[in-house]
Amino acid sequence: MVTIPMIEYVAKLGTNRSKLASFDSRLYGAQDDCDWQWFPEACNGMKGGQPVVGDNPLDANVLNTTTLQAAVGLALRPALRHCRRRRAQVLRSRQRVQPLAFDSPRCLADRRDDGAGTRFDGRVFGAIKNVDPGALVVGPEEWGWSGYIFSGYDQQCGSRNGWGFLPDRAAHGGMDYLAWLLQELRTRSALDGRRVIDAFTVHYYPQGGESWPDGDVSTGMQLRRNRSTRSLWDPAYTDETWINDRVQLIPRLRTWVGTYYYPDTPIGITEYNWDAENHINGATTQADIYGIFGREGLDMGARWTTPATTTPTYKAMKMYRNYDGNRSTFGDTRVRAVSTANADSLSVFTGERSVDGAVTVMVISKVLSGSTPVTVNLANFSPGPAAQAWQLTASNTITRLADVPVSGQGFAATGPAQSVTLFVVPTSGAPANQPPAASATATPTSGTAPLAVAFDGRGSSDPDGSIVSYAWTFGDGGSGTGSTTNHAYATAGPTRPVSQ
């Protein structure tokens, strides 16, 4: 993924590729705050609450001119051609291609010197596609909640005025920033005769301390991680942080592109992290996130960053992509899973694997102590006699367990505390059971009460067998059985009898 800068200035390197700062304390003196951990000389451009004056944007940047953009295009030409060749190879192996990305203006409050907050020039996307018509452009890569809702200018004004002064939002009928941006991109696409962006993508980091500072695995934080993945999907979950709103991120992204851009546009979260990589809580959280991405239909996801291969979190990812070391995977076709469990304690995700027709069931036990009994019932699927079981626990090892017997249409198991368990249910090879099609007649269909009616359900059929029983509900509280039956309606009124 190549990131294309869109703002007025582009960062540059110093002598011998050294880092540069826009408000370097060695040039502008002591300031109110600096990056004490990573770059102590890089400060915030404020002294006593007032902006530093007389700064030069060229201290740490160069102008982002059309000449520079053209140079970027020329420099990228070999890389884009390589990507195009690689794309053909990758598509043949049914994998995805990394696209080009752009960052929209979002940091006006933090980077006064680089012109952030100004509108970007959509012509750069055309320049990219002129070099490689098959290039995929994704964006706007906004960092998080405030960037979704407020423009860079409103973020600056709001932060200085208690969030009561939001001029951009007021001038556009209260529209969320990303909704407005998509609307503008749709207009630009219509003018250009091709889509400006090919996928709608953002970044998302939980704001309750899950991802920063690193490694917080206190009991309270583990429980928060268990809950906060709901912000990715749950319309009933109110974020517990300063956001204090129902984020429901993936449905929200889908609604925005469906309303303001092109409904078939892929959506993605191209940066996210819930941390605790070295702890089983980070692993169960990551497994939960992968399941949510699949169930909710996210088209693209990229974690920042890749965890070390020795960590539980990396192995949680392997539970979906390579649980047995032979590249066996979770199902590639979504299958609807209905769970009666509290999603803060237990998550269940299912998929069907096209290569062999197996149904894969991922059970994620989030509870910090105690085991959880699990009963899995399968519908519209003909299972084999036993399911493979693979499990990751705090022991930090993916273990093949004894096969689990499948009885009828389901099986029972136990999920240990803080575990990720994958069940692989093979198909028996027999066709899956199909529900019967009910067909019934009534004689007469109307009359004066009391009215005796004869019902006949012998026209019903079962596509993969014979019907073994009939059940009737007559719409007035009465019921009956058998392929034919009779019922007397004592009082007048419309009814809706049902044959089962």
N, C-alpha and C positions, 0 to 999 in steps of 0.2 A: 504494500500500500504506500503510495507516494503522496505526501501532503503538499498542496499548492497554497502558498500564502496569498491572501486577498487584500490585506490592508495596505495603507499608504507607504509604510516602511517595512523593510525586511532586515532581520538581525544579521550582523556580520561578526566575523571573528577578528581578534587582534593579532599581534605579532606572534608567530609560532603557534597559531591556532588557539591563542589564549581567549578566555571568556571576557566579555565586555558588559558593562552595566550602563543603563541610561542615566541613572542618578548615582554615579560613583562617588562615594564619600571622599575619595582622594581628590576629586575635582570640585565637589560642591559642599564639602564639609559634613559634619555630623547632622543626621536627620532623625525624624521621629521613630522610624522603624527600619530595620534592615534584615536581610536574609542571613541571620546569624548562624544557621546550621550549615548551609551549603555555599554561600557566597557573601561573606560579611560586608564586603564593600558595596554590594548592590542594595541600594536603599529605596525608599518609597517616594522620594521627591517632595516630602513635606517637612517643614520646619516650624515647630510651634503651632501646628494645625494649619499653616498657610503654605501654598505651593511654592516650590523653589522657582525663582525667575531667572531668565537668561540662560536656560539650558539649551543644549544643541542636540537635536534628534540624531544628528550624524555621528555623535559620540559612539553609538553602538549599533547604528543602522545604516542602510543605504536606501535610497528611494526605490520604491517598487514601480518602475516605469514600464510602459509597453515594450520598450527595448529590452528590459530585463526579462519580461515575460516571454518575448520572442526567443531570447537566449535560452531560457529554461526549456522552451519547446524544442529547440534544436538540440540541446543537451540531452533531453529525454528521448529524442527520436530513436537512437539505438536501443535504449531500454524498452521503449514501447514496442518496437518491432520484436525484441526478444520475448516480451510478454505475450505478444500476439501469437508467436510460434509456440510458446509454452502453453498458451490457452488451448490451442488445438490438442496438444498432448494431454493436458489436464482434463479437458472435456471428454476425451476418449476414455479416461479412467474414472469418470463420473465424480470428479471433485470440483471444488470451487476455485475461482481465480480471484486474487487480491486486486481490488480496484484502486483507482485514484480517488483521493479525498481532498476536500477543501474545508478550511475552518472559516466560519462566518464571524463577523465582528461581534465580540462578546466582552472585551476587557477594557472598555473605555475608562472605567473607574480606576483601573490599576496601571494602565499604560497610556498616560496622557500624551506622551511624546510620539507615539507611532500612528496616530490618526485612527485608532480603533474606534468603531462606531460609525465610520463613514460607510456609505453603500459601496458594495463591491461591484466590479464591472463584469457582467455576465459574459462578455465577449471572450474571456479567457477560456471558458468551457468549449466554445467553438474552436478556439485555437488548439486545444488538446485533441479534440475529435478530428480536426483537420490533419493532425499528425497520425492519429490512429482512430479511424472511425469506429472500431470495435471497443475502444476504451470505455470502461465503466466509471462514471463520476458519481461519488457519493458525498453526502453532506446533509446538514451543515456542521455536524460534529460538535454541537453545543455541549458544554461541560456538565450541565446539570439544571436543576429545577429553575433557578432564577433566569438562566439563559434561555429556557424554553418559553418563559412567560413574559419576560421583559427584554426590551432592546438594550444595547449597551448604554445608550443615553439615559434610559429610564433606570437602569441599575445604578448609574452614577447619581442621578437626581434623587432617586428613592432612598439610597443609603445616606444621603446628606439631609434628607427632610422627613425621616421617620416613615418612609414609604407612603407618604400622603401626597406626593407630587410626582406624577408619572405622565409627563407631557406627551410622549409618543403614544402611549396607550390611550390617553384621552382623545388624541387627534384621530385615532383609528377605531372609534366606536367600542373601545374596551377589548379589542382583539388580542389574543395571546400572540407574542412575537413570532413564534414558529408558524402559527396559522397564517399570519400576515405574510411571512417570508414565502411560504409555499404558494400563496396566492400570487405573489409577485413572480415567482419562478414559473408558474403556469402561464402567466401573461407573456413572459420572455420566451418560453418554449413555443407558444403559438406564433410569435413573431419570427422566430428562427426556423420554424418547421421541424424542429427536433427537440427532444426533452433536454432541459438544462442539466438535471440530475437524474441518474438512473436508479438510485436507491436513497431513501430518506433515513439518515443515521444520526444518532446522538451518543453522547457518553453519559454514564450514570454511576455515581458513587453514593452509597448510603451515608447519611449525614449524622448518624448517632454515635460515631466512634468505632463503627465496625471495621473500617478500613484505615483509620488513623487515630491515634498513634499505632504503630505496628504491634501486632502480637497480643492484644488484650484478650485474654481468655478467662477473665473473671466470670463467675457464675452469672452475674447480671448481663454481661456482654454476650455470653453464649446464648442466653435466652433471647436477647434482642436480635441476634443474628437469625435465630430460628423464626422470629416473627417478621423481620423486616424484608425478607424476600417477597412478602405479600405486596409490597409497593410495586412490584413488577406487573401485577395482574389483578389484584383483588379490589373490586369497586367498593367493598365495604370497609376496607382498611384505611384508616387515617394515619398518615405518617406521624411518628411520635417525636419528631425533631422540630426545629424551627419552621420546617415546611408546613406542618400542621394542615395538610390537605390530603385528598385522596388522589394519589399519584397515578395508580393503575396504568403504568407506563406503556406497556405493549399495546393494550387496547386504545390508549390515547393516541399513540403514534399512528395506528391503523385508521382511527377516526379522522385525524388531521389530513392524512394523504387522501382518504376517501372523499373528504369534503372540499379540500382546497387545492388538490393537485390531481393526480391520476390514480384512481382507486386500485389499479393493479401494480402500483409501485412497491417494490420490496422495501421492507423496513429493517433496521438493524441497530444494535447497541455495540458500538465499536471500541468502547472502553468500559470496563467495569471491574470491581474488585471488592470482595467482602473480607479479605485478609485471613489471618489465622492459618496460614498455609501449613505450618508445622504441627497443627493440632487437628484432631478428628472433628472438631466443631467446624473448622474451615472446610473439611472434606464433605461433611453432610450438607453444608450450605452450598458448596459448589455443585454437588450432585443435584440438589434441589433446583438450583438455577438452570442447569442443563435441562432438567425435566420440564421446567416452566417454559423455557425457550421453545422446546419442541411442541408442547401442548398448546401454547398460545399462538403458534405459527410465526415466530420470529424468523426472518429470512437470513439474518447475518448476525453473528456474535463474535466478539474478540475480547479476550481477557487481558487486562494489563496487570502484571506481566505473566509469562509462563512460569509456573512454580517449578522448583527443583524436582527432578525425577524421583528423589528419595522421600518426598513429602506425602502425607496422607491426601492432600488436596490434588496433587498430580495423579495419584492412584484412583481418586474418585472420578477424575476425568477418564482414566483408562477403563473404568467400569462401563462406560458408554462406548468407548472406541477400540479397546483392545484388551478385554478382561482376561482372556486366556493366553495371551502372548502370541496368538496365531491370527491376530487382526479380526477376531470375531467381534461383532458390534451389536449394540442395541438396535431395535427395529427402525427402519427408515420410513415407515408409513405410520402416521399417527393413528392410534386406536383410542377411542373415548374410554376414560376410566372414571368411574363414579366411586368416591370414597366417603364413608360416613365418619372418618376420623377427623380430629382437629388438625388442621394443616400446620399449626405451630408445633405439633408433636410428631406427626407422621404424614409423609407424602407418598403417593403412589402414581407412577407413570407407566404407560403401556405403549407398545409399538409392535407392528408386524414386520418381520424381516423378509424382504422380497427374495433374497437368494435361496431360502429354504422354506419359507412359509411359517416359520416359528413365531410364536407370540412371546415377546420379552416383557417382563414385569419388573420394574425397579421400585423397591420398597425402601424408603429412607426413614429410619427411626431417629428422631432428633432429641428424644428425651435424654436427660443427663444421667438418669439412673433407672434401673428396672427394665424388664423385657416387655415387649408388646405382642400379644397374640394377633395373628393376621390370618384372615380367611379370604381367599381369592376365588371368585366365581366368574367363569368365562361364558360368554354368550355368543351365539353365531360362529362358533369355532369348534372343530372336532379335535380334541387334544389327544396326544399319545399317552401312554400309561404312566410316565414319570417326567418330571421337570428337572433339569440341571439347576444347581444353586451355587452361586458365587457370592462371596461376602468380604467386605472391608470393614474392619473394626479399629479400635484404638491400638491394636497390635501392629498396625501399619503394614499389613500383608493382605493381598487378595488371595483368598483361600477357596478352593473347590470343596464344597460340602457334599454330603451324601445326597443322592438324588431324592427328590420329594415325590411320593406317590400322588398321582392325580386320580381322584375318584369322581366318576361322572363328569361333571363340568367344572370341577374346581379342586382346590387343595388347601391345606392349612399349614402354617409355619409360625415361627416366632422370630421377631426382630429384636436383637439385643440393643441395649442402650447405645446411642450414637453409632449407628451402623448403616451401611449401604449394602443391600442385598439384591442381587439380580437373579430372577428366575427365568429360565429359557424353556418354554413349553413347546415341544415339537408338535407338528400336526400328525394326526393318525393316518393321514392319506385318504380318509373317508370324507365325503362331502359334509360340510357343516350343517347342523340342523336348521331348517328354515321354518318360520312360523306358518301355521295354516291360514288359509284365506276363508273367512266366514262369509256365507251367503244364505240368506234366510228370506222366507215369504210369510205373510200373515193373511189369514182369511177369516172375517172381512177386515179391511183396513180402516173402517169407520162405521159408526152406528150410534144408537141410543143406549145409554147405560140403563140397567146392567147389560154388558156386552160380552159374550163368549167368543174368544178368538183362538183359532188353531194356528200354531206356528210349525214351520217345517224348515229344518236346517240341513237337509240331505244334499243340498246343492253345494255345501262347503267342500273344500279340498285341502290336502296337505301335499305340497310339492315333493316331499322326500319320504313319504310314508302314508300310513292310514291314520285317520282320526280315531283316537281312543276314547274320548269323552266329549260331551257337550254341556255347556252351562249357560243358562238364560237369566237375564234380569229384565223385568217387564216394565220398569219405569214408574211403577206405583208402589214400590217396596216389595213386590212379589218376586219369586225366582222359581226356576225349574231346571230339569235335566233331561237328557235324551235327545236323539236326533229330531224327534217330533214331540210336541207337547201342547197342552191347552191351558188357557188362563182366562178367568172372568174378571173384567173390569167393572167394579161396583159403582164408580162415580165418573161423571163426565170430565173431560179435560184432555189436553194433548199429552201424549206419552212418547218416550223414545226407547223401545225395547232393544236389548243388545244380546247378540248371540256370541258365545266364546267357545 
